[in-house]
């Protein structure tokens, strides 16, 4: 016998794992609100307000702060596809699962990827990054995870940003785990950032 969704009455649970997690009542009420089209003036006003709040969290004044409808992986791909053309050189720092995913995405878009690897849980020294940039002077982009989700290893970004920009490259930072937990000054450090408050599957 099949049961329709309307007949289901899930029991209340307190979800305390890494995901899924409890949804606040105010969020559930918002989800029950009428749907607006993506070009509706009311929707555009909501998006403008959201972008303003994101700029506050990201510590940036950049008007091109965008909300991407997707996971952190969608943000990663969005950054790479807009920065990398086939044959461009990219250094990716890999010390966990998500650095490895960044390598995969960059290679799919035709980047010549120079993988800088450390065992899971370890971080990269500024000297290691400077040496990699010196060994690959045509590097267009350096990608790094600020706090590797799979291990929690926190990578200080401020000095890395200075080294990357002195080498004439751009810096892409995965801040899915770190945003609002550690300092991240997008404007001061001149970073391109992607983040998500949804767990990547």
ZAMARGU-4260 file (C-alpha; in steps of 0.2 Angstrom, whole numbers, plus 5000, padded with zeros to 4 digits):
<rodrens>
0) 5000/5000/5000 | 5007/5017/4995 | 5006/5032/5006 | 5005/5050/4999 | 5017/5063/5006
5) 5001/5072/5012 | 4998/5057/5024 | 5015/5057/5031 | 5017/5065/5048 | 5035/5063/5053
10) 5039/5062/5072 | 5048/5077/5079 | 5067/5073/5081 | 5081/5084/5088 | 5095/5082/5075
15) 5112/5085/5082 | 5123/5077/5069 | 5133/5086/5056 | 5118/5085/5044 | 5104/5085/5041
20) 5101/5097/5055 | 5085/5105/5063 | 5077/5119/5053 | 5072/5134/5063 | 5053/5138/5063
25) 5055/5155/5055 | 5064/5146/5040 | 5050/5133/5039 | 5037/5148/5038 | 5048/5156/5025
30) 5048/5140/5014 | 5029/5140/5015 | 5027/5157/5008 | 5021/5160/4991 | 5034/5158/4977
35) 5040/5173/4968 | 5047/5173/4950 | 5066/5177/4949 | 5062/5194/4940 | 5049/5199/4952
40) 5053/5216/4959 | 5050/5209/4977 | 5062/5195/4973 | 5075/5207/4967 | 5073/5217/4983
45) 5076/5201/4993 | 5091/5197/4983 | 5098/5214/4985 | 5096/5213/5004 | 5104/5196/5005
50) 5119/5202/4995 | 5121/5217/5007 | 5121/5205/5022 | 5133/5193/5013 | 5145/5208/5010
55) 5145/5211/5029 | 5149/5193/5033 | 5163/5193/5019 | 5170/5210/5025 | 5169/5216/5007
60) 5161/5231/4998 | 5162/5222/4982 | 5145/5224/4973 | 5149/5208/4963 | 5145/5198/4979
65) 5133/5185/4973 | 5122/5171/4981 | 5124/5155/4970 | 5109/5143/4971 | 5120/5128/4975
70) 5132/5119/4987 | 5150/5125/4990 | 5155/5113/4976 | 5144/5124/4964 | 5153/5139/4971
75) 5170/5131/4968 | 5165/5127/4950 | 5158/5144/4947 | 5175/5152/4952 | 5186/5140/4942
80) 5175/5141/4926 | 5176/5160/4926 | 5195/5161/4929 | 5202/5146/4920 | 5204/5144/4901
85) 5212/5128/4894 | 5230/5128/4896 | 5230/5141/4910 | 5242/5135/4925 | 5234/5133/4942
90) 5242/5128/4959 | 5230/5119/4970 | 5235/5115/4988 | 5228/5098/4993 | 5228/5093/5012
95) 5211/5085/5012 | 5196/5080/5002 | 5190/5097/4995 | 5208/5102/4989 | 5207/5086/4979
100) 5190/5091/4972 | 5197/5107/4967 | 5211/5098/4957 | 5197/5088/4948 | 5187/5103/4944
105) 5202/5113/4937 | 5207/5098/4926 | 5190/5096/4919 | 5191/5114/4913 | 5208/5112/4905
110) 5219/5119/4918 | 5237/5113/4919 | 5236/5109/4938 | 5252/5109/4949 | 5246/5100/4964
115) 5255/5105/4981 | 5251/5091/4993 | 5252/5088/5012 | 5245/5074/5022 | 5228/5076/5028
120) 5227/5087/5044 | 5243/5097/5040 | 5244/5115/5033 | 5255/5123/5020 | 5269/5135/5026
125) 5270/5152/5017 | 5288/5146/5011 | 5281/5130/5002 | 5268/5141/4993 | 5281/5154/4988
130) 5292/5140/4982 | 5278/5133/4972 | 5274/5150/4964 | 5293/5152/4960 | 5293/5134/4952
135) 5278/5138/4941 | 5280/5157/4937 | 5265/5156/4924 | 5253/5152/4937 | 5236/5161/4935
140) 5227/5155/4950 | 5231/5147/4967 | 5217/5138/4975 | 5217/5134/4994 | 5205/5128/5007
145) 5205/5139/5022 | 5199/5126/5034 | 5198/5109/5026 | 5181/5102/5030 | 5187/5084/5031
150) 5200/5088/5044 | 5197/5105/5051 | 5215/5110/5047 | 5215/5130/5047 | 5226/5138/5034
155) 5231/5156/5038 | 5227/5166/5022 | 5233/5184/5025 | 5252/5181/5022 | 5248/5168/5008
160) 5237/5181/4999 | 5252/5193/4999 | 5264/5180/4992 | 5251/5175/4978 | 5248/5193/4973
165) 5266/5197/4973 | 5269/5183/4961 | 5255/5190/4949 | 5242/5177/4952 | 5224/5177/4959
170) 5219/5168/4975 | 5204/5157/4976 | 5199/5152/4994 | 5187/5139/4999 | 5178/5146/5015
175) 5164/5133/5017 | 5170/5128/5034 | 5179/5143/5040 | 5167/5158/5036 | 5162/5167/5052
180) 5173/5155/5062 | 5189/5163/5059 | 5195/5179/5052 | 5193/5182/5033 | 5195/5199/5026
185) 5190/5198/5008 | 5194/5216/5003 | 5210/5218/5014 | 5217/5201/5008 | 5211/5203/4990
190) 5203/5185/4989 | 5190/5177/4978 | 5179/5167/4989 | 5166/5153/4989 | 5157/5147/5003
195) 5140/5138/5007 | 5131/5135/5023 | 5124/5118/5015 | 5134/5102/5017 | 5141/5096/5000
200) 5136/5079/4996
</rodrens>
